[in-house]
Amino acid sequence: MATVTAALKTKNNSSYLNNYLISADSFNQDISSDWFEPDYWRSLNAIIGQSSGRNTTHFVQHNNVAMVLRHYYRGGLFGKLIKDHYWFSGIESTRAYRELSLLEKLDALNLPAPKPIAARVQQQGKLYRADILIEKIANAEDVFHRLRRTSLNADVWQSIGKTIRLFHDHNVYHSDLNIHNIMCDTQDQIFLIDFDKCDIKPHDAINSGEPPSGWREKNLQRLLRSLTKEKNKYDEFFWSDNDWQSLMTGYKAATK
């Protein structure tokens, strides 16, 4: 399981701020709180790119490891009032610790997801803010951007379905399964990303060929809504109902 470094207390505006550093057991480099500051990497000319959606995510190259640095932000209406602070009820309950620990479990299962590196939780009183570092998936982009340029053949759509089924067969629930969180590399290998607020459900096996039900069906319907939304939003978005049928063909044919 992820290793938590004892909180380092630093003076901050007349109050004390606890910095918890959380390392994935598979990552064998020493980390520091600086690793979670974009300005630190910028001073080393180590930032190799960024992604600007609702918030900015930085891509960092360090010691031959490409990393993704992401800060945790709130969404929805509440996020407009409290941008990036959460209630602190123990380090193991924080979003950063839970996501890093889940990524360790996915890595142990050899599931196609980002490899965990480290996280930081900054506690001040009853609140905390957090950041996470994960390995960047090489030569990959999200399927949304691929579909803005070109269509995917039936084999790739079936691979997407098979990948989702692989996670479902291990009872992995992705709370935000949308087309932005599915990655495809130059070899058409499929990965799922962004496991914040995700978890592993109690064991609940399904048989090959059976239609999905329960949380799995809701998961797939969320993805379908995402595709439909983008199709309606953009004049050029190369997706059709036939593509969805190919995805479901791959999903139903896959086995654990």
C-alpha positions in Angstrom: 0.0 0.0 0.0 1.0 3.6 -0.4 3.5 4.9 2.1 2.7 8.1 4.0 5.6 10.3 5.2 5.1 11.8 8.6 3.6 15.3 8.3 6.1 18.0 7.9 4.9 21.2 9.7 5.7 24.5 8.1 4.7 28.0 9.2 2.1 29.5 6.9 0.5 32.9 7.6 0.7 32.5 11.4 -0.8 29.0 11.4 0.7 25.6 10.8 0.3 23.6 7.6 0.8 19.8 7.6 2.3 18.4 4.4 1.7 14.7 4.0 3.8 13.1 1.3 2.4 9.8 0.0 4.6 7.5 -2.1 3.6 4.5 -4.2 5.5 1.5 -3.1 6.5 0.8 -6.7 8.2 4.2 -7.1 11.8 4.1 -5.9 12.9 7.7 -6.1 12.9 10.2 -3.2 10.2 12.8 -3.5 9.8 16.2 -1.8 6.9 18.7 -1.5 8.5 20.7 -4.3 7.5 18.0 -6.8 3.9 19.2 -6.5 4.7 22.8 -7.4 4.6 23.7 -11.1 7.0 26.5 -10.5 9.7 24.1 -9.2 9.5 22.0 -12.4 9.4 25.2 -14.5 12.7 26.4 -12.9 14.3 23.1 -14.0 12.8 23.4 -17.5 11.2 20.1 -16.9 7.6 20.9 -18.0 7.0 19.3 -21.4 3.4 20.3 -21.8 0.1 20.9 -20.2 -3.6 20.2 -20.7 -6.0 23.0 -20.2 -9.6 21.9 -19.6 -11.6 23.1 -16.6 -8.2 23.3 -14.8 -4.6 23.0 -15.9 -2.7 19.7 -15.7 1.1 19.8 -16.2 3.3 17.2 -17.9 6.8 16.8 -16.4 9.9 15.0 -17.5 12.3 13.9 -14.7 14.9 11.2 -14.6 13.6 9.6 -17.8 10.1 9.4 -16.3 7.2 11.4 -17.9 4.7 12.4 -15.2 1.3 14.0 -14.9 0.9 16.6 -12.1 -2.7 17.2 -11.2 -4.3 19.4 -8.5 -7.6 18.4 -7.0 -10.5 20.9 -7.7 -14.1 20.8 -6.8 -16.7 20.7 -9.5 -20.3 21.9 -9.8 -21.9 24.8 -8.1 -20.1 24.1 -4.8 -16.8 24.3 -6.5 -17.5 28.0 -7.4 -17.6 28.7 -3.7 -14.8 26.5 -2.4 -12.4 25.8 -5.2 -10.0 23.2 -3.9 -10.5 22.6 -0.2 -12.0 19.4 1.3 -13.0 18.3 4.8 -10.1 16.4 6.5 -11.2 13.3 8.4 -7.9 11.4 8.2 -5.2 10.9 5.6 -6.6 7.6 4.4 -9.9 9.3 3.6 -8.4 12.0 1.4 -9.1 11.9 -2.4 -5.4 11.8 -3.1 -4.6 8.8 -0.9 -7.6 6.9 -2.1 -6.8 7.5 -5.8 -3.1 6.6 -5.4 -4.0 3.4 -3.4 -6.6 2.4 -6.1 -4.0 2.9 -8.8 -1.6 0.6 -6.9 -4.3 -2.1 -6.9 -5.0 -1.6 -10.6 -1.2 -1.8 -11.3 -1.1 -5.1 -9.3 -3.9 -6.4 -11.5 -2.0 -5.4 -14.7 -5.0 -3.3 -15.8 -4.3 -0.6 -18.4 -4.3 2.5 -16.2 -1.7 5.1 -15.3 1.0 3.9 -12.9 1.0 5.7 -9.5 3.9 7.8 -8.3 3.1 10.0 -5.4 0.6 12.5 -3.8 0.7 15.4 -1.4 -2.0 16.4 1.1 -1.8 19.8 2.8 -3.8 20.0 5.9 -4.8 23.2 7.7 -7.1 22.8 10.6 -10.2 20.8 9.4 -9.5 21.3 5.7 -7.1 20.0 3.2 -6.0 20.5 -0.4 -4.2 17.9 -2.5 -2.1 17.0 -5.6 -1.2 13.8 -7.3 1.6 12.6 -9.6 1.1 9.7 -12.0 3.1 8.3 -14.9 2.2 9.7 -18.3 0.9 7.1 -20.8 3.4 7.2 -23.6 2.4 8.3 -27.1 -1.3 8.5 -26.2 -4.2 10.9 -26.5 -7.7 10.9 -25.3 -10.3 9.4 -27.7 -12.2 12.7 -27.7 -9.4 14.5 -29.5 -8.9 11.5 -31.9 -12.6 11.7 -32.8 -12.4 15.4 -33.5 -9.9 14.5 -36.3 -10.9 11.1 -37.7 -13.1 8.1 -37.2 -12.0 4.9 -35.4 -12.4 1.5 -37.1 -14.5 -1.2 -35.7 -11.5 -3.1 -34.2 -10.6 -0.1 -32.1 -14.1 0.4 -30.9 -14.2 -3.3 -29.9 -10.9 -2.8 -28.1 -12.5 0.0 -26.1 -15.4 -2.2 -25.2 -13.1 -5.1 -24.2 -11.0 -2.7 -22.0 -14.1 -1.4 -20.2 -15.2 -5.0 -19.7 -11.8 -5.9 -18.3 -12.2 -3.3 -15.6 -15.8 -4.3 -14.9 -14.8 -8.0 -14.6 -12.4 -6.9 -11.8 -15.3 -4.9 -10.3 -13.6 -1.6 -10.9 -16.1 1.2 -10.9 -15.1 4.3 -12.8 -17.2 7.2 -11.5 -16.6 9.4 -14.5 -16.4 7.1 -17.5 -16.5 9.6 -20.4 -14.8 9.9 -23.7 -12.1 12.2 -22.3 -11.0 9.6 -19.8 -10.3 6.9 -22.4 -6.8 7.0 -24.0 -5.6 5.4 -27.2 -1.9 5.2 -28.1 -0.2 5.0 -31.5 -0.6 1.2 -31.4 -4.3 1.5 -30.7 -3.9 0.2 -27.2 -6.6 1.4 -24.9 -6.2 2.8 -21.3 -8.6 4.4 -18.8 -7.5 7.4 -16.7 -8.7 9.7 -13.9 -9.6 7.4 -11.1 -10.5 10.1 -8.6 -13.6 9.0 -6.6 -13.5 5.6 -8.1 -13.4 2.3 -6.3 -13.6 -1.5 -6.5 -17.1 -2.9 -5.9 -17.8 -6.1 -3.9 -17.3 -9.2 -6.0 -20.1 -9.5 -8.5 -19.2 -11.7 -11.4 -21.0 -11.6 -14.8 -21.0 -14.2 -17.6 -19.6 -13.7 -21.1 -22.3 -12.6 -23.5 -24.7 -11.3 -20.8 -25.9 -7.7 -21.1 -24.5 -5.4 -18.4 -26.7 -4.5 -15.5 -26.6 -2.4 -12.3 -23.6 -0.2 -11.9 -22.0 -1.6 -15.0 -24.9 -0.5 -17.2 -25.0 2.9 -15.6 -21.2 3.2 -16.3 -21.8 2.4 -20.0 -24.8 4.8 -20.2 -22.6 7.6 -18.8 -20.1 7.0 -21.6 -22.9 6.9 -24.2 -24.2 10.2 -22.9 -20.7 11.7 -23.2 -20.4 10.6 -26.8 -23.9 11.9 -27.7 -23.1 15.2 -26.0 -19.9 15.7 -28.0 -21.6 14.6 -31.2 -24.3 17.3 -30.7 -21.8 19.9 -29.7 -19.4 19.7 -32.7 -20.0 19.7 -36.4 -17.0 17.4 -36.9 -17.1 14.6 -34.4 -16.5 11.2 -36.0 -18.8 8.9 -34.1 -22.0 7.1 -35.0 -24.5 4.6 -33.6 -22.6 1.8 -35.5 -19.5 2.6 -33.5 -21.4 2.1 -30.3 -22.6 -1.2 -31.5 -19.0 -2.2 -32.2 -18.0 -1.1 -28.7 -20.8 -3.2 -27.2 -19.8 -6.2 -29.4 -16.3 -6.0 -27.8 -17.7 -5.6 -24.3 -20.0 -8.6 -24.5 -17.4 -10.9 -26.2 -14.7 -10.1 -23.6 -13.9 -12.5 -20.7 -11.8 -12.0 -17.7 
